[in-house]
Amino acid sequence: MKEKMILGVTGSVGAISLVNYVSILSDYYNIDLILTKNATAFVQPKGLDTFINNYYNKEFKSCYPLHIELAKTASVFLLLPASANTISKMAHGIADNLLTSTLLAYENPVYIAANMNPLMWNNPVFQDNIKYLKSKGHIFINESKMAREACTGEDVYSDACMPSFDNLLKILKK
C-alpha cells in the first residue's frame, strides 16, 4: 500500500516541471496536491488528474477544517518547489493560505525543495530562516548546480535548485 503524501507547490518557476515529478512520485505515493495562488501561474492541476488523488487551492469550502485533516493523514509532506515567500512564512508560523495552514498543523519534518534566484537564497535574513527550520527538523533537499536564471536567461550557479528525480526518491525513501 502506498503512503500518503502532501505535495505543496508554490509560485516558483520550478513548478513548470511539476508534471515530471508528480508522474514519478505517483508510483510510490498517493498524492494530495496543494497549490498556492501564485503556483497556478505556472501549473494547472487539471493536467495532473491521472497522477494525484485530489488537488486543493482554497482553504474553506465549508466549516470543515481541511488543513487539519490533510496534516493528520499524510505520512510525507514535500514542498516542491518551495519559494522564498512560503519558506519564510513557514519559519515565522504565518498561516494565511491552505498550504501554510497545513504546514503549521503538520507535526513531522517537511521536505523542502527550495527554488529561487541565488540573490534571494543568499540573503542573510533568508539564510537565518533556513537555519531555524533545519533546527526544527525540517529537511532541505535542494541541490547546488548551474541553472538558467528565469528572468535574465543567464546561466548561474545556484544552491537553490530542485533535486534530480533520482536524488529526490533516494532522500524520500531513506
C-alpha positions in Angstrom: 0.0 0.0 0.0 1.3 3.5 -0.9 2.0 6.1 1.7 0.0 9.3 1.5 1.9 12.4 0.5 1.0 16.1 0.6 2.8 17.9 -2.2 2.8 21.6 -1.7 3.5 23.7 -4.8 4.4 27.4 -4.6 4.9 30.2 -7.0 8.3 29.4 -8.3 9.4 28.9 -11.9 10.4 25.3 -11.0 6.7 24.5 -10.9 6.7 24.2 -14.7 8.4 20.8 -14.3 5.9 19.6 -11.7 4.2 17.1 -14.0 7.5 15.2 -14.4 8.0 15.0 -10.6 4.4 14.0 -10.0 4.4 11.2 -12.6 7.4 9.6 -10.8 6.2 10.2 -7.3 2.8 8.8 -8.0 4.4 5.3 -8.4 5.3 5.4 -4.7 2.8 7.8 -3.1 -0.9 8.6 -3.1 -0.6 12.4 -3.6 -2.8 15.2 -2.4 -1.7 18.4 -4.2 -1.9 21.8 -2.6 -1.3 24.8 -4.8 -0.8 28.3 -3.7 -2.4 31.1 -5.7 0.9 32.0 -7.2 1.6 28.4 -8.2 -1.4 28.5 -10.5 0.6 30.9 -12.7 3.0 28.1 -13.5 0.9 24.9 -13.4 -2.7 23.9 -13.9 -3.8 20.9 -11.8 -6.2 19.5 -14.5 -3.2 18.1 -16.3 -2.2 16.1 -13.2 -5.5 14.4 -12.6 -4.3 11.0 -13.6 -1.4 11.1 -11.1 -3.0 12.6 -7.9 -5.8 11.9 -5.5 -7.0 15.4 -5.1 -5.8 19.0 -5.6 -6.7 21.9 -3.4 -6.1 25.6 -3.7 -8.7 27.1 -1.4 -8.9 26.7 2.4 -12.6 26.8 3.2 -15.4 25.5 1.1 -17.4 24.9 4.3 -16.7 24.8 8.0 -14.7 21.6 7.5 -11.1 22.2 8.6 -9.3 20.8 5.5 -5.8 21.8 6.6 -6.2 19.7 9.8 -7.4 16.6 8.0 -4.7 16.8 5.4 -2.0 17.3 8.0 -3.3 14.3 10.1 -3.5 11.8 7.3 -0.2 12.4 5.4 2.9 10.4 6.2 5.1 12.6 3.9 5.0 16.4 3.3 7.0 17.7 0.4 7.3 21.3 -0.8 8.4 21.3 -4.4 9.2 23.9 -5.5 9.4 25.9 -2.3 9.5 29.7 -2.9 11.3 32.1 -0.6 7.9 33.5 0.4 6.5 30.2 1.6 9.7 29.2 3.3 9.8 32.5 5.2 6.1 32.2 6.2 6.8 28.7 7.4 9.8 29.9 9.6 7.6 32.5 11.2 4.4 30.5 11.6 2.3 32.5 9.2 -0.8 30.6 8.1 -2.5 32.8 5.5 -3.4 30.1 2.9 -4.2 26.4 2.7 -0.6 25.4 2.2 0.8 27.4 5.1 -2.1 26.4 7.4 -1.4 22.8 6.6 2.3 23.2 7.2 1.5 24.7 10.6 -0.7 21.8 11.5 1.7 19.1 10.3 3.7 17.5 13.2 6.5 15.8 11.3 9.6 17.1 9.4 8.8 18.6 6.0 11.0 18.0 2.9 11.7 21.4 1.3 13.0 21.7 -2.3 13.9 25.4 -2.4 13.8 27.0 -5.8 14.7 30.7 -6.3 17.1 33.2 -7.6 20.6 32.9 -5.9 20.4 36.5 -4.7 17.2 35.6 -2.7 18.7 32.3 -1.5 21.9 34.1 -0.3 20.1 36.9 1.6 21.3 36.8 5.2 17.8 37.1 6.6 16.6 34.2 4.4 19.6 32.1 5.5 18.5 32.7 9.1 15.1 31.3 8.2 16.7 28.2 6.7 18.9 27.6 9.8 15.8 28.0 12.0 13.7 25.5 10.0 16.6 23.0 10.0 16.9 23.4 13.8 13.3 22.3 14.0 14.0 19.1 12.0 12.9 20.2 8.5 14.9 18.8 5.6 16.2 20.9 2.7 16.7 18.8 -0.4 17.6 21.4 -3.0 20.8 20.9 -5.0 23.7 23.1 -6.0 24.2 23.3 -9.8 24.3 25.5 -12.8 20.8 26.7 -13.7 19.3 29.0 -16.2 18.1 32.2 -14.5 14.5 32.7 -15.4 14.5 36.5 -15.6 17.7 37.1 -17.4 18.2 33.8 -19.3 21.8 33.7 -18.0 23.4 30.5 -16.6 24.2 31.0 -12.9 25.4 28.7 -10.2 22.7 28.2 -7.5 22.3 26.4 -4.3 18.5 26.6 -4.7 17.8 24.2 -7.5 15.3 21.4 -7.3 16.7 17.9 -6.8 17.0 15.4 -9.7 14.3 12.7 -9.8 16.8 10.0 -8.6 18.1 12.1 -5.7 14.6 13.0 -4.6 13.5 9.4 -4.5 16.7 8.4 -2.6 16.0 11.1 0.0 12.3 10.3 0.4 12.9 6.5 0.7 15.6 6.6 3.4 
